[in-house]
Amino acid sequence: MACNVVVTRNFDALRGFFVTNVRSHLSSMRRQHSMMLDDRIIPYLQMAGLYHLARLNKSWFQLDEPLVSAFVERWRPETHAFHMLFGEYTITLHDTAYHLGLPIDGQYVSGDLTDFSRFIEGGRPPWVWFEELLGVLPPTNCIDKFTVKCTWFEETFSELPQGADDETVRRYARAYIMMFLSTQLFGDKLGTRLHIRWLPYVARLEDMGQYSWGSAALSWLYRCMCRVANKNVVKLAGPLQLLQSWIFWRFPGFQSDGYDVFHWSLVSRPFSHANYFPFI
C-alpha cells in the first residue's frame, strides 16, 4: 500500500497535543499479501509466536497515514522517542508484546541480507535449499540475487490444496511465514520482492518460537522511523500496525471506529494493566 500524504491537521482536541499544522510528504509502504490463512498452517504460526498478529492482519488494518505522518514528524532519532509538548513517549518491548502478541525474549533474529547463506545447512546454494524447503523453484525472470518477486510467491502459494499431505502443509506454512515476515514485520520501501534470508528460520518450524520476533520488529520500526527523520526520505516502511496500534492505545482520542472490538494479546492476563508502564 502506498499513497502520498499531505497533512494539515490540528490536534488541539487532545490535551494540547498538537497546536500546529503538520505538512509532510510521506508515503507509507505496507503490502497486504493475498495468501490465505488456512487452518492447517495455524499450528505452525502458533509455534512461531506469530499467530496473533496474523489473525489481526487477516481481519483488520487500515493505516491512518495523516496520523502516522504527524507522529513520525515528532520522532527524535537521538533519543528514539516521540517529542511531545508534555514530555517524551516511546514504544517499548512490552508494547510490542501487548499489541502484536510477539515473543520478546529468546534468541536474536539476524538481519543480515548478504551473508545469511552461512547459516544454510551443509553449505548448499541458497536456491537449492529454497527448492528443498518449498518444493518449487522460481523461474529465472522472477529471481534477482537473493530475492524473488512477491507476485510469483503469492500465485504459487495462494491456497493450500485440499487433501494435502503433511509435507505439503509444512511447505505452505513456510511460504506463508516468509511472506508474512517480509510484508508485515520487516517490509522494505519497495514491497515488491521477498528476500530468502528467512530460509534458516523456516527450515526448522518447530524452533521458530525460540526467537525474539518482537525485539527484532521493534528495532526495525525504530530504524525505519530514524531513516524517515531524514528530510530527504519520503517513504516509511516497517511494522506500521505496531505504530498505529500504539498511538490508538496511548491516545484514545485518535482511535478509529471499531478499534476497541479487537482482542490484544496481554489484555486478558491478570497482570497486564497493573504492570503496563508505557512512559519513559
Secondary structure, DSSP 8 states (H G I E B T S, - for coil): -----B----BTTTTTSB-S----B-EE----------GGGHHHHHHHT-HHHHHHHHH-----HHHHHHHHTTEETTTTEEEETTEEE---HHHHHHHH----SSB-----SSSGGGGSGGG--HHHHHHHHHS----GGGEETTEEEHHHHHHHSSS--TT--HHHHHHHHHHHHHHHIIIIIS--SS-SEEEGGGHHHHTTGGGGGGB-HHHHHHHHHHHHHHHHTSTT--EE-S-HHHHHHHHHHH-GGG--TTGGGS--TTTTSTTTTTT---B-
